[in-house]
Amino acid sequence: MRTTFLTTSFAVIAITATPLAAHVSQQSEVDIREEPIAGQYNKHWYNYLADILEADKELKSDLRRATDAEDTREAWEEYEN
């Protein structure tokens, strides 16, 4: 349990310390929180972070596979959803 908490804590620090590479190339309307509401680090916050990481990973993958402007636009639209 303690190891999981420490690992998760380090992951959160790494996430908030560096900007996500997928966000650099295009401005997005998505507002990603860097800290939880009211400072509550609970399971909902960690689930939110996991969802953000998964969406970023999928966006990067989709952008690598994009062959034209339409594919790129669709990848960003999917990410924003």
Backbone torsions as a table, in degrees:
resi	resn	phi	psi	omega
1	MET	NA	-46.2	-178.6
2	ARG	-66.0	-38.6	178.9
3	THR	-63.9	-41.5	179.0
4	THR	-62.3	-43.7	179.6
5	PHE	-62.3	-44.8	-179.9
6	LEU	-64.1	-42.8	179.1
7	THR	-61.7	-45.2	179.1
8	THR	-63.8	-40.4	179.3
9	SER	-62.4	-44.3	178.4
10	PHE	-64.1	-37.4	178.0
11	ALA	-63.8	-42.1	179.0
12	VAL	-63.1	-42.4	179.2
13	ILE	-62.5	-43.3	-179.9
14	ALA	-65.3	-37.7	-179.0
15	ILE	-67.0	-46.5	-175.4
16	THR	-78.4	-19.0	-177.5
17	ALA	-81.4	-26.6	-177.6
18	THR	-123.7	142.4	176.7
19	PRO	-71.4	149.7	-179.8
20	LEU	-76.4	133.3	-174.0
21	ALA	-62.7	-32.7	-177.7
22	ALA	-67.7	-22.0	-176.6
23	HIS	-84.6	-11.5	-173.6
24	VAL	-71.5	-37.5	-170.2
25	SER	-79.1	-19.8	-175.8
26	GLN	-148.1	142.1	174.9
27	GLN	-74.6	138.9	-177.4
28	SER	-128.2	151.6	177.8
29	GLU	-85.1	-2.4	-177.4
30	VAL	-73.8	129.2	177.7
31	ASP	-102.1	109.5	-178.7
32	ILE	-101.9	124.0	-179.2
33	ARG	-74.0	141.0	175.7
34	GLU	-100.4	-16.7	177.3
35	GLU	-138.3	150.8	-179.8
36	PRO	-71.9	158.9	176.9
37	ILE	-65.2	131.8	179.2
38	ALA	60.1	18.5	176.3
39	GLY	67.9	22.1	-178.1
40	GLN	-90.7	102.9	176.7
41	TYR	-88.1	89.0	-178.8
42	ASN	-124.3	-172.4	-175.9
43	LYS	-62.2	-30.2	179.3
44	HIS	-67.5	-38.7	178.1
45	TRP	-65.0	-44.6	-178.6
46	TYR	-69.5	-33.1	174.2
47	ASN	-65.6	-40.0	176.8
48	TYR	-60.4	-46.9	178.9
49	LEU	-61.4	-40.7	179.0
50	ALA	-63.2	-40.7	178.2
51	ASP	-63.9	-40.9	179.3
52	ILE	-64.5	-45.0	179.3
53	LEU	-62.0	-41.2	179.0
54	GLU	-64.9	-42.5	179.4
55	ALA	-64.8	-40.4	177.9
56	ASP	-63.9	-42.2	179.8
57	LYS	-63.0	-43.2	179.8
58	GLU	-67.2	-38.9	177.9
59	LEU	-61.8	-46.5	179.2
60	LYS	-59.0	-43.0	179.4
61	SER	-63.7	-45.5	-179.5
62	ASP	-64.2	-38.7	179.9
63	LEU	-68.5	-33.9	176.6
64	ARG	-65.8	-36.0	-177.5
65	ARG	-87.0	-7.9	-177.8
66	ALA	-64.8	133.5	-179.2
67	THR	-106.8	-16.4	179.1
68	ASP	-149.5	180.0	-176.8
69	ALA	-64.2	-33.7	-179.9
70	GLU	-66.1	-41.3	177.1
71	ASP	-62.0	-40.7	179.1
72	THR	-64.7	-44.8	178.8
73	ARG	-61.3	-43.1	179.5
74	GLU	-64.3	-38.0	178.4
75	ALA	-62.6	-43.8	179.6
76	TRP	-67.8	-37.3	177.7
77	GLU	-64.1	-42.0	178.5
78	GLU	-64.1	-40.4	179.2
79	TYR	-63.0	-42.6	-177.8
80	GLU	-66.9	-25.8	176.7
81	ASN	-75.8	NA	NA
